[in-house]
Amino acid sequence: MVTIKINGKERFYEDGVQYELIAEQYQNECTSQIALVEINGKIQELMKRVNRDCELKFITYEDAIGHKTYVRSALMLMMKAIKDVAGMEMAINTKVQFTIGPGYYCGFRNGMSMDAAAIERVKNRMGELADMDLLVTKKAYPTEDAVALFQELGMKDKVSLFRYRRSSNINVYCLGDYYDYYYGYMLPSTGYIRYFDLFPYEDGLILLLPEREEPEKLPEFVPKRKLFHTLMTTSEWSKDRGSD
């Protein structure tokens, strides 16, 4: 048994219980969905397990880091849906370029594209995957093995990122048959991702997500053409500079 102090009171749990189970017991006391926990001052994902006595605090979508965790997980859900609908090559060549208000603009590379009908299918697939409440798992791969995995998947950006990395292990997240690397925390399953929209915008698409002030409500997306073209110009300039 382990002793966990929550909201000033001590409770007893079996050693090895997932933080997600504890969060479920306290969810009604929070004003928005619990995304992470803070254990003795250190942030942990809900998929992790208790292994010692501790003090626990909850982090929700209304907290900055909780909101970023939602965004990161929604992006992985989108990439998995793109793979399911249009194939791995399309997923590899879909990149988040910048934000426009609450929208995340994704462009396509290497001559790839998706029409409005395909984007709608991706959106519907995201909803299906969310309803399935699929687990998001994390595994620490030796750097050499992670490079080999991403090489096999054709994810050249990740191969370049890790080829000269000095750390001995790399955390790889898995959602079904989709593998990727994310720098930051993730939600434990797709069932946590309920609020999103996906629609065509310019030559790419927008993933619209809630803002942290109202995490259970989709905001209105207001097109900002001038800002978009400024951001596109900056993005292209940065890409060109990076190849010098």
C-alpha positions as CSV (number, residue, x, y, z in Angstrom):
1,M,0.0,0.0,0.0
2,V,1.0,3.6,-0.6
3,T,-0.1,6.8,1.1
4,I,-1.2,9.6,-1.1
5,K,-2.0,13.1,0.2
6,I,-4.7,14.7,-2.0
7,N,-6.4,18.0,-1.1
8,G,-4.8,17.9,2.4
9,K,-6.1,14.4,3.2
10,E,-4.3,11.1,3.1
11,R,-5.7,8.2,1.2
12,F,-4.4,4.6,0.7
13,Y,-3.9,2.9,-2.6
14,E,-2.5,-0.3,-3.9
15,D,1.1,0.1,-5.1
16,G,1.2,0.3,-8.9
17,V,-2.3,1.9,-9.4
18,Q,-2.5,4.2,-12.4
19,Y,-2.8,7.9,-11.8
20,E,-5.7,7.8,-14.2
21,L,-7.8,5.7,-11.8
22,I,-7.1,8.2,-9.0
23,A,-8.0,11.1,-11.3
24,E,-11.3,9.5,-12.2
25,Q,-12.3,9.4,-8.5
26,Y,-11.7,13.2,-8.1
27,Q,-12.9,14.4,-11.6
28,N,-16.2,15.7,-10.2
29,E,-14.3,18.0,-7.9
30,C,-12.5,19.7,-10.8
31,T,-14.0,22.4,-13.2
32,S,-12.5,20.7,-16.3
33,Q,-11.0,17.4,-17.4
34,I,-7.9,16.3,-15.5
35,A,-5.0,15.9,-18.0
36,L,-2.0,15.3,-15.7
37,V,-0.9,15.0,-12.1
38,E,1.8,16.6,-10.1
39,I,3.6,14.2,-7.8
40,N,5.8,15.8,-5.1
41,G,6.3,18.7,-7.5
42,K,7.0,16.6,-10.6
43,I,4.5,16.3,-13.4
44,Q,3.4,12.9,-14.5
45,E,1.2,11.5,-17.2
46,L,-2.0,9.7,-16.2
47,M,-0.7,6.5,-17.8
48,K,2.0,6.3,-15.2
49,R,1.7,4.3,-12.0
50,V,2.1,5.1,-8.3
51,N,5.3,3.6,-6.8
52,R,5.8,5.5,-3.5
53,D,4.1,7.7,-0.9
54,C,3.5,11.1,-2.3
55,E,1.5,14.3,-2.4
56,L,-0.7,14.5,-5.5
57,K,-2.2,17.6,-7.3
58,F,-4.4,17.6,-10.4
59,I,-3.6,19.5,-13.6
60,T,-6.6,20.2,-15.9
61,Y,-7.2,21.5,-19.4
62,E,-7.6,25.0,-17.8
63,D,-3.9,24.9,-16.8
64,A,-1.4,26.0,-19.5
65,I,0.5,22.7,-19.4
66,G,-2.8,20.7,-19.4
67,H,-4.1,22.6,-22.4
68,K,-0.8,22.0,-24.3
69,T,-1.2,18.3,-23.5
70,Y,-4.6,18.3,-25.1
71,V,-3.3,20.1,-28.2
72,R,-0.4,17.6,-28.5
73,S,-2.7,14.6,-28.1
74,A,-5.2,16.0,-30.6
75,L,-2.4,16.5,-33.2
76,M,-1.4,12.8,-32.8
77,L,-5.0,11.8,-33.2
78,M,-5.2,13.8,-36.4
79,M,-2.0,12.2,-37.8
80,K,-3.3,8.7,-37.0
81,A,-6.6,9.6,-38.8
82,I,-4.7,10.9,-41.8
83,K,-2.7,7.7,-41.9
84,D,-5.9,5.6,-41.7
85,V,-7.7,7.6,-44.4
86,A,-4.9,8.6,-46.8
87,G,-1.9,6.5,-46.0
88,M,1.4,6.9,-44.1
89,E,3.0,9.0,-46.9
90,M,0.3,11.6,-46.5
91,A,0.7,11.7,-42.7
92,I,4.5,12.1,-43.1
93,N,4.0,15.0,-45.4
94,T,1.4,16.8,-43.3
95,K,3.1,19.4,-41.1
96,V,1.9,21.9,-38.5
97,Q,3.3,25.2,-39.7
98,F,1.8,27.8,-37.3
99,T,-1.2,28.9,-35.3
100,I,-3.9,31.3,-36.4
101,G,-5.8,32.1,-33.2
102,P,-7.2,28.8,-31.9
103,G,-6.5,27.1,-35.2
104,Y,-3.5,25.0,-36.1
105,Y,-2.6,25.4,-39.8
106,C,-1.2,22.3,-41.4
107,G,0.4,22.3,-44.8
108,F,1.3,19.5,-47.2
109,R,4.8,18.9,-48.6
110,N,6.3,17.1,-51.6
111,G,3.4,17.7,-53.9
112,M,0.9,16.0,-51.6
113,S,-2.6,17.4,-51.1
114,M,-6.1,16.6,-49.7
115,D,-9.3,17.9,-51.0
116,A,-12.3,18.9,-48.9
117,A,-13.9,15.5,-49.1
118,A,-10.7,13.7,-47.9
119,I,-10.3,16.2,-45.0
120,E,-13.9,15.5,-44.0
121,R,-13.2,11.8,-43.9
122,V,-10.2,12.5,-41.7
123,K,-12.4,14.5,-39.3
124,N,-14.9,11.7,-39.2
125,R,-12.1,9.2,-38.5
126,M,-10.8,11.3,-35.7
127,G,-14.3,11.1,-34.1
128,E,-14.4,7.3,-34.6
129,L,-11.0,6.9,-32.9
130,A,-12.0,9.2,-30.0
131,D,-15.2,7.0,-29.5
132,M,-13.0,3.9,-29.5
133,D,-11.0,5.3,-26.5
134,L,-7.7,3.8,-27.8
135,L,-4.8,3.8,-25.4
136,V,-1.8,6.0,-26.0
137,T,1.3,4.2,-24.9
138,K,4.8,5.4,-24.3
139,K,8.0,3.3,-24.6
140,A,11.6,4.3,-24.1
141,Y,13.6,3.1,-27.1
142,P,17.4,3.0,-27.2
143,T,18.3,5.9,-29.6
144,E,19.7,3.5,-32.2
145,D,16.4,1.5,-32.2
146,A,14.3,4.7,-32.4
147,V,16.3,5.8,-35.4
148,A,15.8,2.4,-37.1
149,L,12.0,2.5,-36.3
150,F,11.5,6.0,-37.8
151,Q,13.8,5.0,-40.8
152,E,11.5,2.1,-41.4
153,L,8.4,4.3,-41.2
154,G,9.9,6.8,-43.6
155,M,9.9,9.6,-41.1
156,K,13.1,11.3,-42.3
157,D,12.6,14.3,-40.1
158,K,12.7,12.2,-37.0
159,V,15.7,10.2,-38.3
160,S,17.6,13.5,-38.8
161,L,16.5,14.8,-35.4
162,F,17.8,11.7,-33.5
163,R,20.8,10.5,-35.5
164,Y,23.3,12.6,-33.5
165,R,21.3,12.8,-30.3
166,R,23.5,12.1,-27.2
167,S,20.8,10.7,-24.9
168,S,20.7,6.9,-24.6
169,N,16.9,6.6,-24.8
170,I,14.0,8.3,-26.7
171,N,10.4,8.2,-25.7
172,V,8.2,7.1,-28.5
173,Y,4.4,7.3,-28.4
174,C,2.2,4.8,-30.0
175,L,-1.5,5.1,-31.0
176,G,-2.6,1.8,-32.6
177,D,-0.3,1.3,-35.6
178,Y,0.9,5.0,-35.6
179,Y,4.2,5.8,-33.9
180,D,5.7,9.3,-33.3
181,Y,7.8,11.4,-31.1
182,Y,6.5,14.4,-29.1
183,Y,8.4,16.6,-26.8
184,G,6.0,16.9,-24.0
185,Y,3.2,15.1,-22.1
186,M,0.4,13.2,-23.7
187,L,-3.1,12.1,-22.6
188,P,-3.6,8.4,-21.8
189,S,-6.2,7.6,-24.5
190,T,-8.2,9.1,-27.4
191,G,-11.4,9.3,-25.4
192,Y,-10.0,12.4,-23.7
193,I,-10.1,14.3,-27.1
194,R,-13.7,15.3,-27.6
195,Y,-13.6,18.9,-28.9
196,F,-12.1,19.6,-32.3
197,D,-12.9,20.6,-35.8
198,L,-11.1,20.0,-39.1
199,F,-11.6,21.9,-42.3
200,P,-9.8,23.0,-45.5
201,Y,-8.0,26.4,-45.3
202,E,-6.0,27.9,-48.2
203,D,-3.8,25.0,-49.5
204,G,-3.9,23.0,-46.3
205,L,-6.2,22.5,-43.4
206,I,-7.0,23.9,-40.0
207,L,-7.3,21.8,-36.8
208,L,-9.5,23.9,-34.5
209,L,-9.2,23.2,-30.8
210,P,-10.6,24.8,-27.6
211,E,-8.8,27.5,-25.8
212,R,-7.7,26.9,-22.2
213,E,-10.2,29.5,-20.8
214,E,-13.1,27.4,-22.2
215,P,-11.7,23.9,-22.7
216,E,-15.0,22.3,-23.4
217,K,-16.2,24.6,-26.1
218,L,-14.9,25.2,-29.7
219,P,-14.2,28.8,-30.4
220,E,-15.2,30.6,-33.6
221,F,-12.5,30.6,-36.2
222,V,-12.1,34.0,-37.8
223,P,-10.1,33.9,-41.1
224,K,-7.2,36.3,-41.0
225,R,-5.9,36.3,-44.6
226,K,-3.3,39.0,-44.1
227,L,-1.8,37.3,-41.0
228,F,-1.9,34.0,-42.8
229,H,0.1,35.2,-45.7
230,T,2.6,36.9,-43.4
231,L,3.1,33.7,-41.4
232,M,3.4,31.7,-44.6
233,T,6.1,34.1,-45.9
234,T,8.0,33.8,-42.6
235,S,7.6,30.0,-42.6
236,E,9.0,29.7,-46.1
237,W,11.8,32.1,-45.3
238,S,12.8,30.1,-42.3
239,K,12.7,26.9,-44.3
240,D,14.9,28.4,-47.0
241,R,17.3,29.8,-44.5
242,G,17.6,26.3,-42.9
243,S,18.8,24.8,-46.1
244,D,21.6,27.3,-46.6
